[in-house]
Amino acid sequence: MSPTAPLRYAQQHTDAFVGELETLLRIPSVSTDPDHAHDVQQAAQWLAEHFRSLGVDAEVWPTDGHPVVYATHHPHDDAPTILVYGHYDVQPPDPLDEWDHPPFEPTHVNGDLVARGSCDDKGQMFMHVKALESYLKSDTTPPVNLTFLIEGEEEIGSAHLPQVLDTYADRLDADLVLISDTSMLAEGQPTITYGLRGLAYLEVTLQGPNRDLHSGLYGGAVENPINALSQMLADLHDDDHRVTIPGFYDDVRPLTDEERTTIAGLPFDEDHWLDEIGLDTARTENGYSILEAISVRPTLDVNGIWGGYTGEGAKTVLPAAAHAKVSMRLVPNQTPEVIYDAFEQCLRERVPDTMTLTVKRLHGGQPVLVEPDQPIMQAAGAAMDQTFDRETVFVRHGGSIPIVAEFQQRLGLDSVLMGFGLESDAIHSPNEKFGLDRYAKGIETIIHYYPELAKRLA
């Protein structure tokens, strides 16, 4: 079946599709902030109502946290079923003073739509809704069945989604999961992600005296927790930028020569990558390229560190405690549990005898690999080829989507990661953006994907 009519509909309704996305982007559905709990609920209800306005059955499933939107369009008894996953929650917009425009007032800038959530993930998730609309409103039956599962807790680790998968497994029966929450290798370069790094995320507190002290009266006789924690964290890398935690690399699957050759042959511009982030040179684990370092090697990064006085002016205190948040990106065959234990043991062995250490495990996820020669992946590549008129590349991605591993483990489903973002879209940062051309091309690609998949799984 040719998707000519849906493609024509999508092209004719581009402005309407953008306007509807802007309405969703105005809802500040920040999942991590209790002050925005009502907004998260509002976003879920808005999505469900939007599905219903298209004639699609939709429900809002409550969880012990934020709700999940479930929608279905199953016109066939014997066609493949796609489980479309996305999320409507967004990161906090802070720091607000670094935004050129209000983060929840979508603004058009040089062909981009600038707003929190424009790329991650409201814009990319909404492409799937608009692709289905393009079939329905052009009186064309999609050649596949579609189930949508849109959550509101991805940005805080999808804590309650595994329970949803277990509870509603019979209603989530499918042949694959289709996700648009990743990026392309470069502008105009269609890209399918076949691997994701896992994650182990922690918060550490190093406690010294029972209160902040006057640095003149106590300094020199009381060990400073910020000084000590800074040294402990700095010692977690050696001069070759390798992580020094004992056993950290024990389970890492070595790259084969073929894998390294493939990565080296990808159209990745190191100079452009550096220029985008305002750097002249990179610092990678010794012996690995930038692309290898950001996609297929494990990492350890301090995401934030604080303690003592950080306000305006001077306050000469010796802090009672120091705190840090630390993330570790994991690769096959590392597991969060093993890495959590290794990290904590390593730090505890370095704690000064004048202090106590607390380690809080926040959230994590398993690394994922999906073989790119599967029909579900090849169909995605063919769909992207048609849209971009350029051969699609298959890459491993440095980010983490913990729920992808849960889909494998709990539902037995592999995920197709068909992303249209760019690394320069500033997700999680001020001035997040999504190219309007990529929004349109994403909808077009998804329209193409349905018949490509149906053909390969017939």
TANOR-V307414 format. One record per residue. N is the residue number from 0. RES is the residue in one letter. PHI is phi in radians with two decimals (999 if undefined). D_CENTER is the distance of its C-alpha to the mean C-alpha in whole Angstrom. Layout:
BEGIN
N | RES | PHI | D_CENTER
N | RES | PHI | D_CENTER
END
This chain:
BEGIN
0 | M | 999 | 33
1 | S | -1.50 | 33
2 | P | -1.55 | 30
3 | T | -0.99 | 32
4 | A | -1.12 | 33
5 | P | -1.06 | 29
6 | L | -1.10 | 28
7 | R | -1.11 | 31
8 | Y | -1.05 | 30
9 | A | -1.06 | 27
10 | Q | -1.13 | 28
11 | Q | -1.34 | 31
12 | H | -2.04 | 28
13 | T | -0.98 | 26
14 | D | -1.12 | 27
15 | A | -1.13 | 27
16 | F | -1.06 | 23
17 | V | -1.17 | 22
18 | G | -1.08 | 24
19 | E | -1.18 | 23
20 | L | -1.08 | 19
21 | E | -1.06 | 21
22 | T | -1.07 | 22
23 | L | -1.14 | 19
24 | L | -1.17 | 17
25 | R | -1.29 | 21
26 | I | -1.49 | 20
27 | P | -1.39 | 18
28 | S | -1.44 | 16
29 | V | -1.47 | 15
30 | S | -1.25 | 14
31 | T | -1.42 | 15
32 | D | -1.86 | 18
33 | P | -1.00 | 21
34 | D | -1.16 | 23
35 | H | -1.86 | 20
36 | A | -1.03 | 21
37 | H | -1.12 | 23
38 | D | -1.16 | 21
39 | V | -1.12 | 18
40 | Q | -1.06 | 21
41 | Q | -1.09 | 22
42 | A | -1.10 | 19
43 | A | -1.10 | 19
44 | Q | -1.14 | 23
45 | W | -1.08 | 22
46 | L | -1.10 | 20
47 | A | -1.07 | 23
48 | E | -1.13 | 26
49 | H | -1.16 | 24
50 | F | -0.98 | 24
51 | R | -1.09 | 27
52 | S | -1.13 | 29
53 | L | -1.62 | 28
54 | G | 1.47 | 30
55 | V | -1.81 | 27
56 | D | -1.14 | 27
57 | A | -2.55 | 25
58 | E | -2.36 | 25
59 | V | -1.96 | 23
60 | W | -1.61 | 22
61 | P | -1.27 | 23
62 | T | -2.31 | 21
63 | D | -1.27 | 22
64 | G | -2.15 | 19
65 | H | -1.57 | 18
66 | P | -1.34 | 19
67 | V | -2.00 | 17
68 | V | -1.70 | 19
69 | Y | -2.11 | 20
70 | A | -2.48 | 22
71 | T | -2.44 | 24
72 | H | -2.46 | 26
73 | H | -2.11 | 28
74 | P | -1.44 | 31
75 | H | -2.17 | 32
76 | D | -1.57 | 33
77 | D | -2.26 | 33
78 | A | -1.73 | 30
79 | P | -1.05 | 26
80 | T | -2.01 | 24
81 | I | -1.77 | 20
82 | L | -1.68 | 18
83 | V | -1.55 | 15
84 | Y | -1.96 | 12
85 | G | -2.82 | 10
86 | H | -2.46 | 10
87 | Y | -1.81 | 12
88 | D | -1.46 | 11
89 | V | -2.33 | 10
90 | Q | -1.26 | 11
91 | P | -1.02 | 14
92 | P | -1.46 | 16
93 | D | -0.98 | 18
94 | P | -1.44 | 20
95 | L | -1.12 | 21
96 | D | -1.27 | 24
97 | E | -1.70 | 22
98 | W | -1.47 | 21
99 | D | -1.35 | 24
100 | H | -2.46 | 23
101 | P | -0.97 | 23
102 | P | -1.13 | 19
103 | F | -1.94 | 20
104 | E | -2.12 | 22
105 | P | -0.95 | 21
106 | T | -2.30 | 23
107 | H | -1.55 | 24
108 | V | -2.37 | 24
109 | N | 0.89 | 25
110 | G | 1.46 | 23
111 | D | -1.90 | 20
112 | L | -1.79 | 19
113 | V | -1.74 | 18
114 | A | -3.09 | 17
115 | R | -1.16 | 14
116 | G | 1.60 | 11
117 | S | -1.04 | 13
118 | C | -1.79 | 10
119 | D | -2.05 | 7
120 | D | -2.31 | 8
121 | K | -1.05 | 12
122 | G | -1.10 | 13
123 | Q | -1.25 | 12
124 | M | -1.12 | 12
125 | F | -1.21 | 16
126 | M | -1.00 | 17
127 | H | -1.21 | 17
128 | V | -1.13 | 19
129 | K | -1.24 | 21
130 | A | -1.13 | 22
131 | L | -1.11 | 23
132 | E | -0.97 | 25
133 | S | -1.09 | 27
134 | Y | -1.23 | 28
135 | L | -1.11 | 30
136 | K | -1.39 | 31
137 | S | -1.76 | 33
138 | D | 0.97 | 34
139 | T | -2.10 | 33
140 | T | -1.44 | 31
141 | P | -1.04 | 28
142 | P | -1.38 | 29
143 | V | -2.38 | 26
144 | N | -1.62 | 26
145 | L | -2.26 | 22
146 | T | -2.14 | 21
147 | F | -1.89 | 18
148 | L | -2.30 | 16
149 | I | -2.01 | 14
150 | E | -1.78 | 13
151 | G | -2.11 | 13
152 | E | -2.36 | 12
153 | E | -1.07 | 8
154 | E | -1.29 | 8
155 | I | -2.14 | 11
156 | G | 1.65 | 10
157 | S | 0.92 | 11
158 | A | -1.03 | 15
159 | H | -1.80 | 17
160 | L | -1.23 | 15
161 | P | -0.95 | 17
162 | Q | -1.13 | 20
163 | V | -1.08 | 20
164 | L | -1.06 | 19
165 | D | -1.23 | 22
166 | T | -1.18 | 24
167 | Y | -1.96 | 24
168 | A | -0.96 | 23
169 | D | -1.20 | 26
170 | R | -1.60 | 25
171 | L | -1.99 | 22
172 | D | -1.08 | 24
173 | A | -2.78 | 23
174 | D | -1.73 | 23
175 | L | -2.91 | 19
176 | V | -1.94 | 15
177 | L | -2.00 | 14
178 | I | -2.29 | 11
179 | S | -2.08 | 10
180 | D | -2.65 | 6
181 | T | -2.26 | 7
182 | S | -2.16 | 10
183 | M | -1.53 | 13
184 | L | -1.15 | 15
185 | A | -2.79 | 18
186 | E | -0.96 | 19
187 | G | 1.38 | 21
188 | Q | -1.80 | 20
189 | P | -1.06 | 18
190 | T | -2.46 | 16
191 | I | -1.97 | 15
192 | T | -1.57 | 12
193 | Y | -1.98 | 14
194 | G | -2.61 | 13
195 | L | -2.24 | 10
196 | R | -1.34 | 11
197 | G | -1.50 | 11
198 | L | -2.59 | 11
199 | A | -2.27 | 14
200 | Y | -2.15 | 14
201 | L | -2.36 | 17
202 | E | -2.18 | 20
203 | V | -2.06 | 23
204 | T | -2.27 | 26
205 | L | -1.93 | 30
206 | Q | -1.78 | 33
207 | G | -1.91 | 36
208 | P | -1.15 | 39
209 | N | -1.42 | 39
210 | R | -2.81 | 38
211 | D | -1.08 | 38
212 | L | -2.07 | 41
213 | H | -1.21 | 43
214 | S | -1.20 | 42
215 | G | -1.37 | 46
216 | L | -1.47 | 48
217 | Y | -2.06 | 45
218 | G | -1.07 | 44
219 | G | 1.79 | 45
220 | A | -2.06 | 46
221 | V | -2.06 | 42
222 | E | -1.22 | 39
223 | N | -1.52 | 36
224 | P | -1.06 | 33
225 | I | -1.16 | 31
226 | N | -1.02 | 33
227 | A | -1.18 | 33
228 | L | -1.15 | 29
229 | S | -1.03 | 28
230 | Q | -1.18 | 30
231 | M | -1.06 | 29
232 | L | -1.25 | 25
233 | A | -1.10 | 27
234 | D | -1.29 | 29
235 | L | -1.39 | 25
236 | H | -2.22 | 25
237 | D | -1.72 | 28
238 | D | -1.17 | 30
239 | D | -1.62 | 28
240 | H | 1.11 | 25
241 | R | -1.63 | 24
242 | V | -1.26 | 23
243 | T | -1.66 | 27
244 | I | -1.12 | 26
245 | P | -0.97 | 28
246 | G | 1.45 | 27
247 | F | -1.03 | 23
248 | Y | -1.72 | 24
249 | D | -1.01 | 26
250 | D | -1.75 | 24
251 | V | -1.21 | 22
252 | R | -1.34 | 23
253 | P | -1.10 | 25
254 | L | -1.28 | 24
255 | T | -1.42 | 27
256 | D | -1.04 | 29
257 | E | -1.12 | 28
258 | E | -1.10 | 24
259 | R | -1.17 | 24
260 | T | -1.15 | 27
261 | T | -1.08 | 24
262 | I | -1.09 | 22
263 | A | -1.11 | 24
264 | G | -1.51 | 25
265 | L | -1.28 | 22
266 | P | -1.34 | 22
267 | F | -2.00 | 21
268 | D | -1.72 | 22
269 | E | -1.09 | 22
270 | D | -1.10 | 25
271 | H | -1.16 | 23
272 | W | -1.03 | 19
273 | L | -1.14 | 21
274 | D | -1.09 | 23
275 | E | -1.06 | 20
276 | I | -1.88 | 19
277 | G | 1.28 | 23
278 | L | -2.09 | 24
279 | D | -1.70 | 27
280 | T | -2.58 | 26
281 | A | -1.82 | 23
282 | R | -2.24 | 23
283 | T | -2.00 | 22
284 | E | -0.98 | 23
285 | N | -0.92 | 27
286 | G | 1.65 | 27
287 | Y | -2.03 | 24
288 | S | -1.29 | 23
289 | I | -1.03 | 20
290 | L | -1.13 | 18
291 | E | -1.13 | 19
292 | A | -1.13 | 18
293 | I | -1.65 | 14
294 | S | -2.32 | 13
295 | V | -2.23 | 16
296 | R | -2.04 | 17
297 | P | -1.31 | 17
298 | T | -2.43 | 16
299 | L | -2.44 | 17
300 | D | -2.38 | 17
301 | V | -1.45 | 18
302 | N | -1.57 | 16
303 | G | -3.01 | 19
304 | I | -2.55 | 23
305 | W | -2.72 | 25
306 | G | 2.76 | 29
307 | G | 1.17 | 32
308 | Y | -1.89 | 33
309 | T | -2.27 | 31
310 | G | -1.44 | 32
311 | E | -1.16 | 35
312 | G | 1.30 | 38
313 | A | -1.95 | 39
314 | K | -2.58 | 39
315 | T | -1.47 | 40
316 | V | -1.98 | 39
317 | L | -1.78 | 38
318 | P | -1.18 | 35
319 | A | -1.30 | 35
320 | A | -2.63 | 31
321 | A | -2.26 | 28
322 | H | -2.32 | 25
323 | A | -2.66 | 22
324 | K | -1.91 | 18
325 | V | -2.31 | 17
326 | S | -2.07 | 14
327 | M | -2.22 | 14
328 | R | -1.53 | 12
329 | L | -2.00 | 14
330 | V | -2.18 | 16
331 | P | -0.99 | 18
332 | N | -2.00 | 20
333 | Q | -1.25 | 19
334 | T | -2.26 | 18
335 | P | -0.99 | 17
336 | E | -1.09 | 20
337 | V | -1.13 | 22
338 | I | -1.24 | 20
339 | Y | -0.94 | 21
340 | D | -1.10 | 24
341 | A | -1.13 | 25
342 | F | -1.07 | 23
343 | E | -1.12 | 25
344 | Q | -1.09 | 29
345 | C | -1.08 | 28
346 | L | -1.18 | 28
347 | R | -1.11 | 31
348 | E | -1.23 | 33
349 | R | -1.90 | 33
350 | V | -1.25 | 33
351 | P | -1.05 | 36
352 | D | -1.26 | 39
353 | T | -1.62 | 39
354 | M | -2.41 | 36
355 | T | -2.17 | 34
356 | L | -2.02 | 30
357 | T | -2.11 | 28
358 | V | -2.10 | 24
359 | K | -1.95 | 22
360 | R | -1.50 | 19
361 | L | -1.54 | 16
362 | H | -2.84 | 14
363 | G | -2.70 | 12
364 | G | -2.83 | 12
365 | Q | -1.40 | 13
366 | P | -1.17 | 13
367 | V | -2.38 | 13
368 | L | -2.29 | 16
369 | V | -2.19 | 17
370 | E | -1.07 | 20
371 | P | -1.27 | 20
372 | D | -1.53 | 24
373 | Q | -1.16 | 23
374 | P | -0.98 | 24
375 | I | -1.14 | 21
376 | M | -1.41 | 20
377 | Q | -1.14 | 23
378 | A | -1.10 | 23
379 | A | -1.14 | 20
380 | G | -1.07 | 21
381 | A | -1.13 | 24
382 | A | -1.12 | 23
383 | M | -1.19 | 21
384 | D | -0.95 | 24
385 | Q | -1.15 | 26
386 | T | -1.24 | 24
387 | F | -1.67 | 24
388 | D | 0.92 | 27
389 | R | -2.77 | 25
390 | E | -1.18 | 25
391 | T | -1.33 | 21
392 | V | -1.88 | 20
393 | F | -1.92 | 18
394 | V | -2.36 | 15
395 | R | -1.70 | 13
396 | H | -1.94 | 10
397 | G | -1.36 | 10
398 | G | -1.38 | 6
399 | S | -2.29 | 6
400 | I | -2.24 | 5
401 | P | -0.94 | 9
402 | I | -1.21 | 10
403 | V | -1.06 | 11
404 | A | -1.16 | 13
405 | E | -1.15 | 15
406 | F | -1.06 | 15
407 | Q | -1.14 | 17
408 | Q | -1.33 | 19
409 | R | -1.66 | 20
410 | L | -1.97 | 20
411 | G | 1.21 | 21
412 | L | -1.98 | 19
413 | D | -1.45 | 17
414 | S | -1.98 | 14
415 | V | -1.70 | 14
416 | L | -1.75 | 11
417 | M | -1.86 | 13
418 | G | -1.77 | 11
419 | F | -2.26 | 13
420 | G | -1.40 | 11
421 | L | -2.24 | 12
422 | E | -1.02 | 12
423 | S | -1.40 | 14
424 | D | -1.33 | 13
425 | A | 1.04 | 12
426 | I | -1.13 | 9
427 | H | 1.24 | 9
428 | S | -2.16 | 13
429 | P | -1.05 | 16
430 | N | 1.08 | 17
431 | E | -0.97 | 14
432 | K | -2.54 | 15
433 | F | -2.54 | 15
434 | G | -1.13 | 18
435 | L | -1.11 | 20
436 | D | -1.18 | 21
437 | R | -1.28 | 18
438 | Y | -1.03 | 17
439 | A | -1.18 | 21
440 | K | -1.18 | 20
441 | G | -1.11 | 17
442 | I | -1.06 | 20
443 | E | -1.06 | 22
444 | T | -1.12 | 20
445 | I | -1.12 | 20
446 | I | -1.03 | 23
447 | H | -1.18 | 24
448 | Y | -1.13 | 22
449 | Y | -0.97 | 24
450 | P | -1.19 | 27
451 | E | -1.10 | 26
452 | L | -1.20 | 25
453 | A | -1.04 | 28
454 | K | -1.13 | 30
455 | R | -1.38 | 28
456 | L | -1.81 | 28
457 | A | -1.11 | 32
END
